[in-house]
Amino acid sequence: MGDWLNKCHFGDCRDAMRAMIADGVKVQTIVTSPPYWGLRDYGVDGQIGHEPTLRDFIGTLVDVFELCRELLADDGTAWVNMGDSYANDGKWGGSSGGKHVKALHGNTGIGRQKVTTGLKPKDLVGQPWRLAFALQDAGWYLRQDIIWSKPNPMPESVRDRCTKAHEYVFLLSKSEKYFYDAEAVKEQAVSGLEPRSVGFGFGTDAEERGRERVKRVPSGWDTRDGGHREMTGRYKGPGNKTHRGADAYESGDEHHRTKAGLVGYASKVREAGGTDLRNKRSVWTIPTQSFDGAHFATFPEALVEPCVLAGSRVGDVVFDPFFGSGTTGQVAQRLGRRFIGCELNPEYEQLQRDRLRQPGLMFETA
């Protein structure tokens, strides 16, 4: 297995995976972003995403992920990033031009492929969900759809729909039970809205025992004046803004408080050695991350990091069959994991070398 570790293997990922399977290689988690269908032509024979039909493309990826599943440990996971596109049959082909060409394709000169979708003009293709359901049908457990929300999306000159500002990351598992480190990816709770609820040493013993999580629920069912504009909670007070604030625990009084009171409580929780972390939510707001000379689909490191942290332990192997500019390997090494990468396009070798100048990184041609 050592011959495969901490290296990018250039060539068709399917050939490399078959060789790894024959060598008994196992990986703990897979973090990857497959090529999108019909979006780019890299000018490399055998490239995925160049299939004549959408059905052929999805079938090709199902075959790729079947090999991934053979490589994966029984308790392993796969994190698959996938974006979408619109049917625009015959409108693209060759090298892209226009004011956004550098942002889209960097300095590679790579163009978009002309395809025939068979869909109505302007139809959303639905690539992410078509792939997710196909993998589910193939035996994968489809555990979650994660929204990658982009605060800096690519501008679009559209007037009949919203600007696209998200992609999907699908969490898939090989088995019903799998390794997932929820503690490693906990996030900061919204200050004051979800304070932890027991035993931080202020208030009376009875109040400590009786303390419970503050809840705020919409009063949309309230027919009184202002019902749709206010929040109702456990303890009633003027205006139905009802909270158990921090000072209620100090004085023993129960009265309404605004969010400021809860913020103060959360601060006291932290000072008392408590925590206001919560389970990670399924919407991840992460800016796109540019890398000079890279193709526009470069993974942001912040998108890869929670996948690696939740899906693997220190020392585990992280695999990316579509290695691209090497973000998955970079993040894996920084977090104390080992990695294996595969990449078809040899033009990315120098990109990876420039980006991943670390002693353990090596490159081989499959």
C-alpha atoms as one frame of an Amber mdcrd trajectory, in Angstrom:
protein
   0.000   0.000   0.000   2.901   2.328   0.689   3.599   2.732  -3.019   0.230
   4.409  -3.452   0.241   6.799  -0.494   0.774  10.569  -0.606   1.022  10.577
  -4.372  -0.965  11.737  -7.356  -1.197   9.027 -10.011  -1.714  10.417 -13.497
  -3.912   8.502 -15.888  -7.470   7.193 -15.925  -8.703   6.890 -12.332 -10.523
   3.663 -13.213  -7.273   1.965 -14.196  -5.560   3.236 -11.055  -8.401   2.085
  -8.801  -8.421  -1.409 -10.305  -4.691  -1.632  -9.591  -5.198  -0.378  -6.019
  -7.966  -2.900  -5.426  -5.686  -5.672  -6.679  -3.023  -4.462  -4.224  -5.465
  -4.539  -1.305  -5.534  -0.778  -0.788  -8.256   0.586   1.487  -9.220   4.235
   2.074 -11.312   5.687   4.895 -13.031   8.524   3.085 -13.383   9.934  -0.417
 -13.642  13.682  -1.032 -14.037  14.626  -4.659 -15.716  16.734  -7.311 -16.302
  14.815 -10.557 -16.260  16.619 -13.897 -19.625  18.080 -14.820 -21.180  16.848
 -18.024 -20.678  18.974 -21.134 -19.096  21.840 -19.221 -15.463  21.659 -20.315
 -13.356  19.938 -22.920  -9.842  19.346 -21.562  -8.630  17.893 -24.850  -7.667
  14.570 -23.198  -8.791  11.258 -24.665 -11.094   9.256 -22.422 -12.152  12.207
 -20.295 -15.268  11.851 -18.182 -17.895  14.496 -18.882 -17.524  14.137 -22.657
 -20.158  11.413 -23.077 -22.692  11.967 -25.883 -25.728  11.835 -23.577 -26.534
  12.668 -19.973 -27.539   9.054 -19.355 -24.131   7.860 -20.546 -22.421  10.383
 -18.283 -24.342   9.281 -15.189 -23.675   5.630 -16.056 -19.951   6.337 -16.335
 -19.868   7.967 -12.901 -21.831   5.099 -11.351 -19.120   2.743 -12.653 -16.399
   5.017 -11.250 -18.017   5.081  -7.828 -18.504   1.338  -7.841 -14.704   1.065
  -7.942 -14.544   3.740  -5.221 -16.835   1.614  -3.071 -14.529  -1.376  -3.441
 -11.633   0.763  -2.231 -13.598   2.173   0.691 -13.388   0.733   4.199 -16.611
  -0.893   5.386 -17.299   2.072   7.688 -16.124   4.626   5.130 -17.865   7.599
   3.532 -17.789   9.506   0.267 -18.328  13.261  -0.016 -19.238  14.191  -3.590
 -19.466  17.799  -4.746 -21.618  18.358  -7.823 -22.884  21.493  -9.521 -25.550
  21.897 -12.161 -26.046  23.429 -15.595 -28.769  24.460 -17.991 -29.709  22.964
 -21.337 -28.232  25.144 -24.054 -27.874  22.710 -26.942 -25.502  23.878 -29.631
 -24.686  27.249 -28.045 -21.210  26.377 -26.792 -18.169  24.805 -28.315 -14.443
  25.387 -28.538 -12.557  27.792 -26.322 -14.629  30.172 -24.211 -14.380  33.897
 -24.710 -15.818  37.000 -23.130 -15.201  38.982 -19.982 -15.498  36.004 -17.603
 -13.192  33.620 -19.466 -10.287  33.952 -17.019 -12.517  33.494 -13.980 -14.107
  30.450 -15.603 -11.065  28.753 -17.043  -7.959  30.413 -15.642  -5.062  30.376
 -18.065  -5.706  26.878 -19.399  -7.525  27.849 -22.599 -10.017  25.086 -21.845
 -13.381  25.494 -23.532 -16.890  24.277 -22.968 -18.132  21.268 -24.862 -21.027
  21.428 -27.290 -23.584  18.820 -26.232 -27.106  17.723 -27.015 -29.037  17.313
 -23.788 -32.381  16.267 -25.220 -33.982  18.659 -22.750 -36.041  21.732 -23.480
 -34.023  24.917 -23.965 -33.341  26.623 -20.612 -34.197  23.460 -18.632 -32.152
  22.887 -15.485 -30.271  19.656 -16.212 -30.382  18.357 -12.640 -26.958  16.679
 -12.735 -26.440  16.520  -8.937 -29.690  14.765  -8.085 -29.586  12.483 -11.127
 -26.177  11.291  -9.924 -27.257  11.012  -6.269 -30.295   8.892  -7.084 -28.299
   6.717  -9.494 -25.702   6.045  -6.778 -28.486   5.293  -4.312 -29.959   2.807
  -6.787 -26.498   1.273  -7.172 -26.332   0.456  -3.459 -24.855   3.526  -1.796
 -26.544   4.976   1.278 -27.522   8.540   0.417 -27.176  10.078   3.866 -27.366
  13.829   3.284 -27.509  16.633   0.777 -25.307  19.503   1.947 -25.761  22.944
   0.414 -22.549  24.764  -0.434 -23.764  28.372  -0.298 -21.474  30.781  -2.150
 -21.479  34.378  -0.918 -19.397  35.333  -3.999 -21.078  33.449  -6.867 -20.196
  33.864 -10.516 -22.149  36.818 -11.976 -24.945  35.908 -14.381 -26.751  38.218
 -16.788 -30.154  36.596 -16.232 -33.449  38.352 -15.630 -35.894  35.445 -15.444
 -34.434  33.488 -12.502 -32.188  33.960  -9.488 -28.404  34.034  -9.798 -27.049
  30.564  -9.042 -25.244  30.733  -5.697 -25.005  27.139  -4.480 -23.806  23.652
  -5.268 -24.372  20.314  -3.550 -22.133  18.042  -1.523 -23.651  14.586  -1.080
 -22.655  12.454   1.886 -22.762   8.776   0.944 -21.808   5.713   2.944 -20.945
   2.161   2.075 -22.799   0.667   5.054 -25.697   1.539   7.308 -23.259   2.253
  10.139 -20.173   4.280   9.350 -17.495   6.452  10.921 -18.566  10.061  11.393
 -16.808  12.382  13.859 -19.543  14.868  14.761 -17.410  16.426  17.510 -14.675
  17.382  15.046 -17.004  19.532  12.958 -19.238  21.154  15.561 -19.928  24.795
  14.824 -20.556  27.885  16.893 -24.165  28.175  17.952 -25.984  31.357  17.053
 -25.185  33.493  20.083 -27.919  33.365  22.648 -30.455  31.320  20.700 -29.248
  27.889  21.745 -27.352  28.130  25.044 -26.442  24.875  26.703 -28.857  24.195
  29.464 -27.478  22.550  32.564 -25.231  23.262  35.491 -22.895  26.222  34.968
 -23.019  27.455  38.534 -25.250  30.490  38.645 -28.749  30.667  40.087 -30.192
  28.519  42.831 -29.930  24.737  42.916 -33.592  24.437  41.977 -33.068  26.725
  38.999 -30.006  24.765  37.947 -31.997  21.530  37.999 -34.942  23.092  36.208
 -33.029  24.952  33.539 -33.805  23.872  29.998 -32.862  24.959  26.496 -34.411
  28.236  25.460 -36.780  27.834  22.530 -38.160  30.422  20.151 -41.002  29.513
  17.848 -42.887  31.647  15.321 -46.235  32.947  16.439 -47.786  32.602  13.012
 -50.782  30.820  14.492 -51.394  33.677  16.913 -54.402  35.715  15.749 -53.710
  38.643  18.035 -52.169  41.893  16.803 -48.585  41.422  15.746 -48.798  37.653
  15.786 -46.876  37.216  12.551 -44.106  39.560  13.564 -43.187  38.267  16.983
 -41.833  35.153  18.618 -43.432  33.132  21.364 -41.613  31.014  23.892 -41.940
  29.105  27.125 -42.333  31.978  29.593 -44.915  34.597  28.663 -44.258  38.277
  28.880 -45.269  41.525  27.192 -45.493  41.271  23.414 -45.043  37.515  23.510
 -41.245  37.982  23.364 -40.664  35.343  25.997 -37.250  34.134  27.083 -35.510
  33.026  30.215 -32.678  35.504  30.179 -29.306  35.359  31.900 -30.407  37.618
  34.725 -33.298  35.269  35.470 -30.731  32.687  36.566 -28.953  35.214  38.731
 -31.989  36.709  40.465 -34.377  33.772  40.426 -36.905  35.882  38.523 -38.573
  34.594  35.399 -39.435  37.381  32.996 -39.283  38.172  29.330 -35.947  39.047
  27.773 -34.807  40.023  24.301 -31.998  38.369  22.397 -29.520  40.577  24.275
 -30.292  38.744  27.480 -29.587  35.433  25.844 -26.328  36.706  24.389 -25.279
  37.656  27.886 -26.181  34.195  29.111 -24.117  32.545  26.373 -21.160  34.719
  27.344 -21.480  33.633  30.965 -21.671  30.013  29.864 -18.352  30.401  28.080
 -16.774  32.183  31.037 -17.934  29.362  33.296 -16.143  26.823  31.108 -19.216
  25.691  29.184 -19.725  25.511  25.444 -22.257  26.829  23.006 -21.225  24.610
  20.106 -23.872  22.763  18.154 -24.085  19.949  15.631 -22.970  21.143  12.213
 -25.805  22.310   9.971 -26.328  21.171   6.392 -25.856  24.603   4.789 -22.184
  25.588   4.536 -21.507  29.199   3.576 -18.063  29.167   1.996 -16.630  31.636
  -0.551 -15.150  30.269  -3.731 -11.355  30.229  -3.600  -9.229  31.217  -6.553
  -5.846  29.729  -7.322  -3.688  31.392  -9.961  -3.549  29.268 -13.093  -6.101
  26.697 -11.921  -9.333  25.756 -13.633 -12.388  27.411 -12.133 -13.600  24.245
 -10.356 -10.842  24.422  -7.737 -12.115  23.142  -4.377 -12.087  25.728  -1.591
 -10.033  24.308   1.264 -12.826  25.281   3.664 -15.210  23.000   1.771 -12.871
  20.001   1.938 -11.849  20.436   5.581 -15.125  19.440   7.312 -15.430  16.422
   5.009 -11.959  15.225   5.977 -12.464  15.953   9.676 -15.836  14.214   9.906
 -14.966  11.297   7.630 -11.533  10.260   8.892  -9.165  10.031  11.840  -5.584
  11.242  12.051  -3.459   8.832  10.015  -6.359   7.608   7.844  -6.233   7.653
   4.049  -8.261  10.210   2.086  -8.828   9.528  -1.620  -9.732  11.851  -4.490
 -10.180  10.177  -7.899 -10.450  13.591  -9.603  -7.495  15.284  -7.945  -7.317
  18.405 -10.129  -5.102  21.026  -8.519  -4.647  18.929  -5.371  -6.781  20.626
  -2.722  -7.911  17.365  -1.140  -4.311  16.234  -0.713  -3.256  19.580   0.692
  -6.031  19.601   3.303  -5.512  15.937   4.184  -1.809  16.451   4.875  -2.445
  19.603   6.905  -4.894  17.659   9.083  -2.506  14.740   9.658  -4.077  12.341
   7.168  -2.521  10.502   4.261  -3.901  10.819   0.756  -4.092   9.218  -2.668
  -4.964  11.202  -5.774  -5.752  10.367  -9.394  -5.803  12.860 -12.260  -6.244
  12.344 -15.993  -4.931  15.673 -17.230  -1.108  15.845 -17.062  -1.221  19.643
 -17.329  -2.184  19.757 -13.660   1.060  18.169 -12.518   2.936  21.449 -12.286
  -0.068  23.100 -10.647  -0.007  20.441  -7.967   3.734  20.733  -7.477   3.496
  24.487  -7.085   0.602  24.245  -4.683   1.723  21.300  -2.604   5.368  21.932
  -1.883   5.569  19.453   0.965   8.257  16.806   1.489   5.823  13.876   1.415
   4.147  14.723  -1.881   5.100  12.633  -4.905   3.762  12.220  -8.401   3.496
   9.103 -10.537   1.983   8.239 -13.889  -0.448   5.340 -13.744
